[in-house]
Amino acid sequence: MKSLKKKRRVQVILVTVVALIAATAMIGYAMRDGINFFRSPSQVIAEPPAPTEVFRIGGLVATGSLKRGEGETIRFSVTDGGATVPVTYRGVLPDLFEENQGMVGTGTLEDGVFRATEILAKHDEDYMPKEVVDSLKKQGVYKEPGGS
């Protein structure tokens, strides 16, 4: 009787391990296209991604770079203080989107121009995505909200 219980226990453990491995593999497979890594403009310039790679870029909208009213395409540049990348976007920008404010865009890099499919802007005067803050701090250009 003891050997039957022991055998059954080993079988249950093996089935559980196989099920966990299968579940992990399925989750990884399902998320393969849903993971977009954030890059600063300096990282994009230093190591340009493949033209088909979808990624996120973030930084500050460069002062004087926002151009609206030239057809459906909106043009601006994003900077982290160390490098600047030109961006084009077709669509409606978020209400809080403006120059010298934090933004994160999703899209691809084609011929040195980031073609955004989605633009996110800060949601209040103190918010900026953590990745953008970290990148700006690294470049030495981050100013604390409310600071002079």
C-alpha positions as CSV (number, residue, x, y, z in Angstrom):
1,M,0.0,0.0,0.0
2,K,2.8,2.5,0.8
3,S,4.4,2.1,-2.6
4,L,1.1,2.8,-4.3
5,K,0.7,6.1,-2.3
6,K,4.3,7.0,-3.0
7,K,3.9,6.3,-6.7
8,R,0.7,8.4,-6.9
9,R,2.3,11.3,-5.1
10,V,5.2,11.3,-7.6
11,Q,2.8,11.2,-10.5
12,V,0.8,14.2,-9.1
13,I,4.0,16.2,-8.6
14,L,5.2,15.4,-12.2
15,V,1.8,16.4,-13.6
16,T,1.9,19.7,-11.6
17,V,5.4,20.5,-12.8
18,V,4.5,19.8,-16.5
19,A,1.3,21.9,-16.1
20,L,3.3,24.9,-14.7
21,I,5.9,24.7,-17.5
22,A,3.1,24.6,-20.1
23,A,1.3,27.5,-18.5
24,T,4.5,29.6,-18.4
25,A,5.2,28.8,-22.0
26,M,1.7,29.8,-23.1
27,I,1.9,33.1,-21.2
28,G,5.3,33.9,-22.7
29,Y,4.0,33.1,-26.2
30,A,0.9,35.2,-25.7
31,M,2.9,38.2,-24.6
32,R,5.6,38.1,-27.3
33,D,4.1,41.0,-29.2
34,G,2.7,42.9,-26.2
35,I,5.9,43.8,-24.6
36,N,7.4,47.2,-25.7
37,F,10.6,48.4,-24.1
38,F,11.1,52.0,-23.3
39,R,14.1,53.8,-24.9
40,S,15.4,57.3,-24.5
41,P,16.4,59.3,-27.6
42,S,20.1,58.9,-26.7
43,Q,19.6,55.1,-26.7
44,V,17.8,55.2,-30.1
45,I,20.5,57.3,-31.7
46,A,23.3,55.1,-30.2
47,E,21.7,51.8,-31.2
48,P,19.0,52.3,-33.8
49,P,16.3,49.5,-33.8
50,A,15.3,47.5,-36.8
51,P,12.7,49.3,-39.0
52,T,10.1,46.6,-38.1
53,E,10.7,46.7,-34.3
54,V,7.9,48.4,-32.4
55,F,9.2,50.1,-29.3
56,R,8.4,53.0,-26.9
57,I,10.4,56.3,-26.9
58,G,10.1,58.9,-24.2
59,G,11.5,62.2,-23.2
60,L,10.5,65.9,-23.4
61,V,8.8,67.5,-26.4
62,A,11.6,69.8,-27.6
63,T,10.8,73.5,-27.4
64,G,9.9,75.0,-30.7
65,S,9.6,71.7,-32.5
66,L,5.8,71.1,-32.4
67,K,4.3,71.7,-35.9
68,R,0.5,71.4,-36.3
69,G,-1.7,72.3,-39.2
70,E,0.4,70.7,-42.0
71,G,-2.1,68.3,-43.2
72,E,-3.1,65.3,-40.9
73,T,0.5,64.7,-39.8
74,I,1.8,66.4,-36.6
75,R,5.6,66.8,-36.3
76,F,7.7,67.4,-33.3
77,S,11.0,66.2,-31.7
78,V,11.5,64.4,-28.5
79,T,14.7,64.9,-26.5
80,D,16.4,63.7,-23.3
81,G,18.9,66.5,-23.3
82,G,21.6,64.4,-24.9
83,A,19.9,63.6,-28.2
84,T,16.9,64.6,-30.2
85,V,14.7,62.3,-32.4
86,P,12.1,63.7,-34.9
87,V,8.6,62.3,-34.5
88,T,5.6,62.2,-36.8
89,Y,2.2,61.2,-35.7
90,R,-1.2,61.0,-37.4
91,G,-4.1,61.4,-35.1
92,V,-5.4,63.5,-32.2
93,L,-2.8,64.4,-29.6
94,P,-3.8,64.1,-25.9
95,D,-5.2,67.4,-24.5
96,L,-2.2,67.9,-22.1
97,F,0.4,67.4,-24.9
98,E,2.6,70.4,-25.2
99,E,6.2,71.5,-25.7
100,N,8.7,71.0,-22.9
101,Q,6.5,68.3,-21.3
102,G,7.0,64.6,-20.8
103,M,5.7,62.1,-23.3
104,V,5.9,58.5,-24.3
105,G,5.2,57.3,-27.9
106,T,4.8,53.8,-29.3
107,G,5.9,53.2,-32.9
108,T,8.8,52.4,-35.3
109,L,11.9,54.1,-36.4
110,E,12.1,54.6,-40.2
111,D,14.9,56.6,-41.9
112,G,15.8,58.3,-38.6
113,V,12.2,59.5,-37.9
114,F,10.1,57.9,-35.2
115,R,6.7,57.1,-36.7
116,A,4.3,57.1,-33.7
117,T,1.1,55.1,-33.6
118,E,0.3,56.1,-30.1
119,I,1.2,59.2,-28.0
120,L,0.8,59.4,-24.2
121,A,1.3,62.6,-22.3
122,K,1.5,63.4,-18.6
123,H,-1.9,63.5,-16.8
124,D,-1.2,66.3,-14.3
125,E,1.4,68.9,-13.7
126,D,3.5,66.6,-11.5
127,Y,3.4,63.3,-13.4
128,M,6.0,62.1,-15.8
129,P,6.6,58.4,-16.6
130,K,9.3,56.9,-14.3
131,E,11.4,55.8,-17.3
132,V,11.4,59.3,-18.7
133,V,12.4,60.8,-15.3
134,D,15.2,58.2,-14.9
135,S,16.5,59.0,-18.4
136,L,16.4,62.7,-17.9
137,K,18.2,62.4,-14.5
138,K,20.9,60.4,-16.2
139,Q,21.4,63.2,-18.7
140,G,21.4,65.8,-15.9
141,V,18.4,67.8,-17.3
142,Y,15.6,66.7,-15.0
143,K,14.0,69.4,-12.9
144,E,11.9,68.5,-9.9
145,P,8.2,69.5,-10.2
146,G,7.5,72.8,-8.5
147,G,11.2,73.5,-8.2
148,S,12.8,76.7,-9.5
